[in-house]
């Protein structure tokens, strides 16, 4: 075999390594469990990964700019709790003898506003005070989690009704609603990253921020928008999760940021920024979802599941460094 042919094969394997890994994983799990390839399990996997995909799409944009967002799980919880609380109880102001009720749409928009606002605050702090994204979003992780506890009083907000539950458990044209929501999010994100000036600026900032600044790109503005979108998509995940559980749990979203980062890295997005894709992230989320499902079907201990997922993430990062050794 010629060096040219070997090079082509190597490039093909690198380009489709996520898909190949997913297919191999599915084949192995199908051989080990006769329940894996059932339609019920396949739809269950799709419903489960829908939340992670929404969060991971936002995380992809952040990592493409060479940042990180550790607060998405807490923002998810707070946004979902706000939407659930407003929908169920509204806002009462006894001193003014005033009660403000919320429709489902109004409550959802309020949840989105919370997520987007917290995300924008992340971006503003990072760009205004030149704080590393790791530190700023770690602080927001604690702030948003504390705000969730205050809002809920430490107790779940339950009994949201069948109309609200339809968002997370309903079906439309034979496909679960969370999957429809995820499809819309992914399509919009792909258009933004591949077809817009904003998307090109994201890649430019991650590739070389100094060069992007010299070319006239408003770095701060783009980063603030990126973190705003990440917060907004965390809120979308929060609405889906709250609807699916028919309750807003104070501890919702714990460790979701880790699954999100895992999906992004496994999908081929570089932690060094400037390289990656939305479709790759979707493939990464599918791998995580299939792995989770398979481990559950095989009755693997939850503690071992965490260890296995940790090694999968580590392997993905190592492979990224091997394939791109010159990136800082």
VEXDO-532919 format. One record per residue (C-alpha): residue in three letters; x, y, z. Coordinates in steps of 0.001 Angstrom, whole numbers, plus 500000, padded with zeros to 6 digits. Layout:
% VEXDO-532919
+------+--------+--------+--------+
: code :     c1 :     c2 :     c3 :
+------+--------+--------+--------+
:  ala :      X :      Y :      Z :
...
+------+--------+--------+--------+
% end
This chain:
% VEXDO-532919
+------+--------+--------+--------+
: code :     c1 :     c2 :     c3 :
+------+--------+--------+--------+
:  unk : 500000 : 500000 : 500000 :
:  unk : 501423 : 503408 : 499018 :
:  unk : 502061 : 506206 : 501482 :
:  unk : 499393 : 508246 : 499681 :
:  unk : 496781 : 505540 : 500207 :
:  unk : 497798 : 505108 : 503841 :
:  unk : 497492 : 508848 : 504350 :
:  unk : 494016 : 508900 : 502840 :
:  unk : 492880 : 506019 : 505038 :
:  unk : 494332 : 507740 : 508083 :
:  unk : 492508 : 510984 : 507253 :
:  unk : 489235 : 509132 : 506736 :
:  unk : 489611 : 507351 : 510086 :
:  unk : 490313 : 510661 : 511843 :
:  unk : 487349 : 512345 : 510163 :
:  unk : 484869 : 509615 : 510994 :
:  unk : 486370 : 508311 : 514223 :
:  unk : 483315 : 509337 : 516284 :
:  unk : 480919 : 507533 : 513935 :
:  unk : 483157 : 504455 : 513845 :
:  unk : 483379 : 504431 : 517647 :
:  unk : 479583 : 504760 : 517894 :
:  unk : 478967 : 501880 : 515474 :
:  unk : 481470 : 499630 : 517245 :
:  unk : 479921 : 500467 : 520622 :
:  unk : 476413 : 499688 : 519322 :
:  unk : 477530 : 496358 : 517865 :
:  unk : 479234 : 495304 : 521095 :
:  unk : 476267 : 496279 : 523273 :
:  unk : 473801 : 494602 : 520893 :
:  unk : 475767 : 491359 : 521217 :
:  unk : 475867 : 491651 : 525013 :
:  unk : 472211 : 492588 : 525572 :
:  unk : 469161 : 491595 : 523529 :
:  unk : 467288 : 494628 : 524906 :
:  unk : 469692 : 497188 : 523473 :
:  unk : 468377 : 497354 : 519894 :
:  unk : 464689 : 497453 : 520843 :
:  unk : 462732 : 500481 : 519630 :
:  unk : 461798 : 501315 : 523218 :
:  unk : 465441 : 501536 : 524249 :
:  unk : 466419 : 503520 : 521153 :
:  unk : 463759 : 506150 : 521817 :
:  unk : 464729 : 506181 : 525476 :
:  unk : 468330 : 506954 : 524505 :
:  unk : 467184 : 509747 : 522191 :
:  unk : 465043 : 511293 : 524934 :
:  unk : 467870 : 511059 : 527437 :
:  unk : 470511 : 512642 : 525215 :
:  unk : 468210 : 515483 : 524119 :
:  unk : 469038 : 517466 : 527260 :
:  unk : 472765 : 516824 : 526918 :
:  unk : 472729 : 517785 : 523237 :
:  unk : 471078 : 521135 : 524003 :
:  unk : 473649 : 521906 : 526689 :
:  unk : 476532 : 520560 : 524613 :
:  unk : 475701 : 522703 : 521592 :
:  unk : 476179 : 525791 : 523769 :
:  unk : 479294 : 524268 : 525312 :
:  unk : 480693 : 523687 : 521809 :
:  unk : 480455 : 527383 : 521000 :
:  unk : 482187 : 528243 : 524266 :
:  unk : 485017 : 525748 : 523752 :
:  unk : 485460 : 526879 : 520141 :
:  unk : 486394 : 530301 : 521580 :
:  unk : 488909 : 528538 : 523843 :
:  unk : 486721 : 528884 : 526926 :
:  unk : 484851 : 526555 : 529253 :
:  unk : 481507 : 526815 : 531052 :
:  unk : 481167 : 524875 : 534303 :
:  unk : 477904 : 526582 : 535270 :
:  unk : 475511 : 525039 : 532730 :
:  unk : 474196 : 522379 : 535134 :
:  unk : 473325 : 524948 : 537791 :
:  unk : 471843 : 527351 : 535241 :
:  unk : 469736 : 524454 : 533955 :
:  unk : 468415 : 523817 : 537463 :
:  unk : 467666 : 527467 : 538240 :
:  unk : 465996 : 528153 : 534892 :
:  unk : 463793 : 525066 : 535213 :
:  unk : 462874 : 525953 : 538796 :
:  unk : 461951 : 529526 : 537867 :
:  unk : 459746 : 528346 : 534993 :
:  unk : 458046 : 525714 : 537180 :
:  unk : 457536 : 528095 : 540096 :
:  unk : 456066 : 530887 : 537974 :
:  unk : 453779 : 528522 : 536097 :
:  unk : 452443 : 526877 : 539234 :
:  unk : 452283 : 529782 : 541680 :
:  unk : 452840 : 532982 : 539724 :
:  unk : 454052 : 536077 : 541570 :
:  unk : 452221 : 537460 : 544593 :
:  unk : 452779 : 540963 : 545964 :
:  unk : 450568 : 541159 : 549095 :
:  unk : 451446 : 544795 : 549837 :
:  unk : 449970 : 545818 : 546492 :
:  unk : 447230 : 543191 : 546561 :
:  unk : 448628 : 541979 : 543249 :
:  unk : 448903 : 538530 : 541713 :
:  unk : 450615 : 537882 : 538375 :
:  unk : 449861 : 534526 : 536765 :
:  unk : 451908 : 532892 : 534023 :
:  unk : 450870 : 530785 : 531060 :
:  unk : 453098 : 527901 : 529953 :
:  unk : 454643 : 530116 : 527276 :
:  unk : 455201 : 532941 : 529733 :
:  unk : 456865 : 530630 : 532258 :
:  unk : 459093 : 529098 : 529575 :
:  unk : 460162 : 532524 : 528331 :
:  unk : 460945 : 533536 : 531917 :
:  unk : 463129 : 530441 : 532272 :
:  unk : 464898 : 531264 : 529010 :
:  unk : 465456 : 534833 : 530202 :
:  unk : 467058 : 533590 : 533413 :
:  unk : 469395 : 531251 : 531516 :
:  unk : 470362 : 533860 : 528943 :
:  unk : 470925 : 536538 : 531583 :
:  unk : 473184 : 534335 : 533721 :
:  unk : 475106 : 533290 : 530614 :
:  unk : 475519 : 536928 : 529561 :
:  unk : 476785 : 537743 : 533048 :
:  unk : 479387 : 534992 : 532674 :
:  unk : 480553 : 536488 : 529401 :
:  unk : 480620 : 540030 : 530778 :
:  unk : 482690 : 539066 : 533827 :
:  unk : 485132 : 537064 : 531690 :
:  unk : 485663 : 539835 : 529134 :
:  unk : 485396 : 542880 : 531418 :
:  unk : 487717 : 541693 : 534178 :
:  unk : 489850 : 539270 : 532129 :
:  unk : 489001 : 536425 : 534495 :
:  unk : 489670 : 532880 : 533237 :
:  unk : 486431 : 531272 : 532100 :
:  unk : 487088 : 528310 : 534397 :
:  unk : 487056 : 530549 : 537484 :
:  unk : 484160 : 532784 : 536432 :
:  unk : 481832 : 529925 : 535520 :
:  unk : 482842 : 527950 : 538609 :
:  unk : 481634 : 530927 : 540644 :
:  unk : 478383 : 531005 : 538659 :
:  unk : 477960 : 527268 : 539291 :
:  unk : 477801 : 528038 : 543018 :
:  unk : 475708 : 531203 : 542627 :
:  unk : 473057 : 529590 : 540439 :
:  unk : 472875 : 526486 : 542636 :
:  unk : 472381 : 528656 : 545711 :
:  unk : 469721 : 530686 : 543878 :
:  unk : 467912 : 527452 : 542999 :
:  unk : 467879 : 526421 : 546652 :
:  unk : 466548 : 529825 : 547675 :
:  unk : 463851 : 529797 : 544988 :
:  unk : 462632 : 526292 : 545807 :
:  unk : 463265 : 526415 : 549553 :
:  unk : 465158 : 523163 : 549101 :
:  unk : 461998 : 521288 : 548093 :
:  unk : 460860 : 520102 : 544625 :
:  unk : 458209 : 522097 : 542787 :
:  unk : 455762 : 519424 : 541628 :
:  unk : 452320 : 518980 : 540084 :
:  unk : 452844 : 521014 : 536926 :
:  unk : 450108 : 519269 : 534948 :
:  unk : 449799 : 517357 : 531702 :
:  unk : 450139 : 520389 : 529434 :
:  unk : 453546 : 521269 : 530834 :
:  unk : 454544 : 517595 : 530873 :
:  unk : 453881 : 517356 : 527123 :
:  unk : 457131 : 519241 : 526455 :
:  unk : 459238 : 516483 : 527953 :
:  unk : 457049 : 513397 : 527567 :
:  unk : 454747 : 514054 : 524617 :
:  unk : 455008 : 512715 : 521078 :
:  unk : 454452 : 514500 : 517763 :
:  unk : 454318 : 512660 : 514428 :
:  unk : 455680 : 509552 : 516117 :
:  unk : 458753 : 511323 : 517545 :
:  unk : 459215 : 512455 : 521183 :
:  unk : 458948 : 516207 : 521722 :
:  unk : 462424 : 516487 : 523317 :
:  unk : 463889 : 515036 : 520119 :
:  unk : 462034 : 517624 : 518012 :
:  unk : 463347 : 520409 : 520240 :
:  unk : 466878 : 519043 : 519944 :
:  unk : 466630 : 518821 : 516150 :
:  unk : 465608 : 522488 : 515965 :
:  unk : 468463 : 523527 : 518279 :
:  unk : 471029 : 521553 : 516267 :
:  unk : 469839 : 522886 : 512895 :
:  unk : 469923 : 526504 : 514100 :
:  unk : 473384 : 525999 : 515632 :
:  unk : 474725 : 524433 : 512431 :
:  unk : 473426 : 527354 : 510385 :
:  unk : 475022 : 529828 : 512803 :
:  unk : 478430 : 528126 : 512831 :
:  unk : 478588 : 527263 : 509128 :
:  unk : 476662 : 530008 : 507361 :
:  unk : 477010 : 533241 : 509332 :
:  unk : 479657 : 535865 : 510010 :
:  unk : 479114 : 535317 : 513731 :
:  unk : 480070 : 531656 : 513326 :
:  unk : 483243 : 532535 : 511421 :
:  unk : 484190 : 534985 : 514162 :
:  unk : 483799 : 532226 : 516791 :
:  unk : 486268 : 530007 : 514948 :
:  unk : 488618 : 532927 : 514344 :
:  unk : 488730 : 533850 : 518037 :
:  unk : 489444 : 530269 : 519059 :
:  unk : 492070 : 529831 : 516366 :
:  unk : 494048 : 532975 : 517167 :
:  unk : 492486 : 535621 : 519384 :
:  unk : 495233 : 538183 : 518795 :
:  unk : 494891 : 537894 : 515023 :
:  unk : 491096 : 538094 : 515310 :
:  unk : 491381 : 541309 : 517338 :
:  unk : 493799 : 542838 : 514827 :
:  unk : 491374 : 542002 : 512012 :
:  unk : 488720 : 544129 : 513680 :
:  unk : 486577 : 541493 : 515413 :
:  unk : 484927 : 542692 : 518638 :
:  unk : 486183 : 539868 : 520854 :
:  unk : 484243 : 540889 : 523966 :
:  unk : 480930 : 541181 : 522124 :
:  unk : 481273 : 537771 : 520463 :
:  unk : 482264 : 536065 : 523730 :
:  unk : 479372 : 537615 : 525644 :
:  unk : 476961 : 536360 : 522978 :
:  unk : 478535 : 532903 : 523050 :
:  unk : 478093 : 532581 : 526819 :
:  unk : 474579 : 534005 : 526531 :
:  unk : 473674 : 531284 : 524039 :
:  unk : 475243 : 528652 : 526305 :
:  unk : 473089 : 529870 : 529209 :
:  unk : 469988 : 529985 : 527024 :
:  unk : 470501 : 526426 : 525802 :
:  unk : 471085 : 525277 : 529380 :
:  unk : 467667 : 526783 : 530132 :
:  unk : 466167 : 524823 : 527218 :
:  unk : 467584 : 521667 : 528778 :
:  unk : 466176 : 522745 : 532140 :
:  unk : 462665 : 523131 : 530730 :
:  unk : 462837 : 519694 : 529096 :
:  unk : 464097 : 518043 : 532285 :
:  unk : 461541 : 519773 : 534504 :
:  unk : 458739 : 518809 : 532153 :
:  unk : 459910 : 515223 : 531884 :
:  unk : 460100 : 514767 : 535667 :
:  unk : 456946 : 516834 : 536287 :
:  unk : 458944 : 518634 : 538960 :
:  unk : 461776 : 521104 : 539410 :
:  unk : 464377 : 519441 : 541625 :
:  unk : 466750 : 521663 : 543647 :
:  unk : 469633 : 519314 : 542807 :
:  unk : 468789 : 518981 : 539111 :
:  unk : 471673 : 519173 : 536664 :
:  unk : 474400 : 517938 : 538996 :
:  unk : 477471 : 516892 : 536942 :
:  unk : 475647 : 517742 : 533683 :
:  unk : 478511 : 520040 : 532770 :
:  unk : 480833 : 517021 : 532810 :
:  unk : 478648 : 515024 : 530406 :
:  unk : 478432 : 518108 : 528216 :
:  unk : 482201 : 518610 : 528083 :
:  unk : 482594 : 514879 : 527436 :
:  unk : 480220 : 515013 : 524456 :
:  unk : 482036 : 518021 : 522992 :
:  unk : 485516 : 516509 : 523390 :
:  unk : 484521 : 513039 : 522186 :
:  unk : 482862 : 514727 : 519200 :
:  unk : 486207 : 516118 : 518105 :
:  unk : 486099 : 519722 : 519300 :
:  unk : 489533 : 520819 : 520469 :
:  unk : 489911 : 522187 : 523987 :
:  unk : 492484 : 524530 : 522444 :
:  unk : 489682 : 526226 : 520510 :
:  unk : 489092 : 527012 : 516869 :
:  unk : 488350 : 523486 : 515680 :
:  unk : 485211 : 521384 : 515977 :
:  unk : 481624 : 521089 : 514790 :
:  unk : 478062 : 520848 : 516045 :
:  unk : 477456 : 517547 : 514268 :
:  unk : 480560 : 516140 : 515959 :
:  unk : 479126 : 517146 : 519327 :
:  unk : 475865 : 515374 : 518500 :
:  unk : 477871 : 512236 : 517715 :
:  unk : 479709 : 512616 : 521017 :
:  unk : 476427 : 512954 : 522917 :
:  unk : 475142 : 509827 : 521169 :
:  unk : 478243 : 507913 : 522267 :
:  unk : 477734 : 509048 : 525874 :
:  unk : 474019 : 508188 : 525712 :
:  unk : 474599 : 504764 : 524180 :
:  unk : 477339 : 504045 : 526714 :
:  unk : 475081 : 505053 : 529619 :
:  unk : 472228 : 502926 : 528301 :
:  unk : 474457 : 499917 : 527702 :
:  unk : 476005 : 500070 : 531159 :
:  unk : 472547 : 500232 : 532748 :
:  unk : 471282 : 497273 : 530682 :
:  unk : 474365 : 495295 : 531711 :
:  unk : 473675 : 496127 : 535383 :
:  unk : 477019 : 497856 : 535826 :
:  unk : 477337 : 499675 : 539148 :
:  unk : 476766 : 503463 : 538913 :
:  unk : 480165 : 503941 : 540556 :
:  unk : 481873 : 501949 : 537819 :
:  unk : 479876 : 503903 : 535236 :
:  unk : 481494 : 507119 : 536446 :
:  unk : 484949 : 505553 : 536282 :
:  unk : 484366 : 504229 : 532761 :
:  unk : 483055 : 507590 : 531498 :
:  unk : 486059 : 509318 : 533045 :
:  unk : 488452 : 507060 : 531140 :
:  unk : 486470 : 507625 : 527918 :
:  unk : 486881 : 511394 : 528318 :
:  unk : 490578 : 511015 : 529088 :
:  unk : 491062 : 508784 : 526040 :
:  unk : 489281 : 511336 : 523809 :
:  unk : 491525 : 514160 : 525039 :
:  unk : 494662 : 512051 : 524579 :
:  unk : 493629 : 511173 : 521017 :
:  unk : 493018 : 514859 : 520301 :
:  unk : 496527 : 515723 : 521470 :
:  unk : 498051 : 512884 : 519454 :
:  unk : 496227 : 513980 : 516307 :
:  unk : 497099 : 517681 : 516832 :
:  unk : 500402 : 517754 : 518756 :
:  unk : 501311 : 521304 : 517770 :
:  unk : 498269 : 523003 : 519295 :
:  unk : 498865 : 524958 : 522488 :
+------+--------+--------+--------+
% end
